[in-house]
């Protein structure tokens, strides 16, 4: 039997101390050791420290890998000004980030958003606190990660799921280190220069980290421990515009047909051709708060034999955020608002004076929101690595990945009244809003109520609401991998294995609401403010011309409003839901969405692969790589509540009424408040599919320093896990009927009740599929201190998940239970805003009702469309340490990259927004780091640029918008006092680069958000 002889690739990795394969190569005979020694001599080892060392290690990993990949080494991560792995990864070619709260969180790879990015930790699939598959990399402290790789071309042994790419994070291995014991401590203080502009915001924070690695029992037992803490102020000052989701003719120009949309599903004759688009409104806010992240890592390794290693490891990260948002929310009031002196640009109303009318809801809300987000990710695993014979190796892995997120969105909204001291205060309806947007600059604003915003005798708290959003995600996985080493002229080894995973995702919604955000409620009266409940806040800096407002102490206000105890949210149907059988007769509030949007998703995946590793020569040209295939069987299921009702004639009124249908499976479903709804039946919907994913990676060694890589593969990525939730629902438009007290005339809000529905999620969604091709030329410099890389890629994506709307939709013909008509109670017209509704009764005292027919309306659903397309691009990378320069200049270096990506895919995102680009795609992305090292001193400046891209901004609701280009610059300087102690100074976001966005075109302002510059000063101790 021939014994295994390591390839040049394996030997190169061994010499750099960076072996990616999990199986040990410890039991080699003397002949093999002799061969290895000869080849090691041919590989130059550069002894440098600091940033230069990390770059060389990263290049070695890339150079000797068997796929198209990008690499980051441990030294690189530990020494850069990276708050998290999200920041660190964005320095790699073709990778960019979406900033949340001013810092990178989700990463985009080659023009695809985070939902297309797959991530593993120590080779194990990771679940996320995002509620989808998009990993929030700010959850991973850079201090606790030993290395990172981004695989842009897949191979059969990699877990499937990365259409954009796969990010592999690795924690430390004590047995892999040369030193017997190491200890590192890092302490940094932090300051944010914009925090003083936000009342009650924190200015100072800190970062701490400690790590230990040690070997015991004759180097057969290894222990790794790490802790990293981040406490930082989270501040921003922002203007956020709302989407242009309404249309009205404001200029009265005859023949004006700019609003015509030939691509719309709505026929030309039904479009408002002469209309202009108007925005829902905008908001100006101060945001402040604190973010605390505590990360822990632990691993124990035991190698009782030369050919066997057992390792158990754990990673835990807790990320808590407590934030407030204060300021204004302006609701312009929609199509019924009186609009004077409109300013129209590209058919969009970007300015004018909006005056509240009798039929509009124009208003200015004073906002005091309180948001809490408690996130936790956990990863645990046990791995056995066994070199069974010289030619046969195996690894067995058991893994558990967990993520929990508890987001509590609390709001306290106030309105201006005529007189807050009155016994029955009335909402001030005299509202005029004048504004002019200035594109990517701050707008001009003026309010006729501005003086009242700080008047305790005018402002009253009108609404309190809290909307928790709790989700959990848990995945168990079992994996076995085998390698059989052979000595042939073409194949060096065969790899095969299998994996099984079981994933459960749970989503729970709940709610509590009190009061009214449109006026003062008489049944739930507003709260009068006192001096101890509120204080005046003014704006500073660029925002200084905005009017002052009252900042309200949320805790004190709620105690004053609810003296018997602050109510807590619940998952409830609401007493007024039509299916509730034990609610009060006069109840009108339904919060059934909190029950219907809660539920569980289950996903099981079975996979197997076979891969041959290539090591051969053709015509004297060395060729390495792999060819293989991966087989995957997936099963996805979702719990759901399906409507199980029928319509019967009411003997008293003769009208059809909806009732429970036990024969259709209707059950009594009890909510957390004890309300019983018998209109639904529980069900589980299931979908199964299989995939075969071939791949090939070839590396041609053109010269000793140059190589050409080519790769091709079919890849897949499953839909976001939360999109599998089956939450189809139908609604019948709520019709109001009012009677004039004098004439007796009854007025209906609509002559027909439109039936609408939505199912924006579906357990029947197929994965994203793509066929991709990669080519990469890499030239490494003779002194091994740099490289030039030119790469190209092409992805042909077959389809995307898309929300579509069908109108009119045949609800009854598609199995929905819908009424032919609805019975509407009649109420007298109110004499004043906020007056309690007064029902009209006949001479017998029975309520007066009218019958309104129903009509089919709009149905929204999620599908896999058939409109895919290509994504293609080029990537350039240049790294060099100018070690050949004389004297002190030999420590000068540069690390730069540029990528250009284009796509034929265009997608309309809806909600009044048209985005021509694929979400996550920036055509141009560039990074550059200039550094200099000399006798223990190191300084560097880094820049990350990406041009315009499409992503989500958060306002009243999530809105997909077009983000403007941005350039983020960081700086760092450090000095090694001695072998153990170094000091560091760094600046993040040196130029205070804001986040700016727009809707369909730049004049439709989206976000203008400033986060401030962060300064760090600290010390590192190593032993």
Helices and strands as residue ranges (DSSP letters): H 8-16, H 30-41, H 50-63, E 69-72, H 74-79, H 85-89, E 95-100, E 103-109, G 114-116, E 117-121, E 124-125, G 137-139, G 142-144, E 147-151, E 165-170, G 174-176, E 181-192, G 195-197, E 204-216, E 221-233, E 236-241, E 246-248, G 268-270, E 276-278, E 281-305, E 308-331, G 334-336, E 338-345, E 348-355, E 363-387, E 392-416, E 432-438, E 441-447, G 450-454, E 459-485, E 491-509, E 512-515, E 527-528, E 534-537, G 541-543, E 549-552, H 554-561, H 593-596, E 599-618, E 621-643, E 645-649, E 656-660, G 662-664, E 667-670, E 676-701, E 706-717, G 721-724, E 729-732, E 737-739, E 746-748, E 753-759, E 768-780, E 786-797, E 801-807, G 812-814, E 821-828, E 849-864, E 869-881, G 887-891, E 892-903, E 907-910, E 913-915, E 924-934, E 937-946, E 949-954, E 958-963, E 966-976, E 981-988, E 995-998, E 1005-1010, E 1014-1022
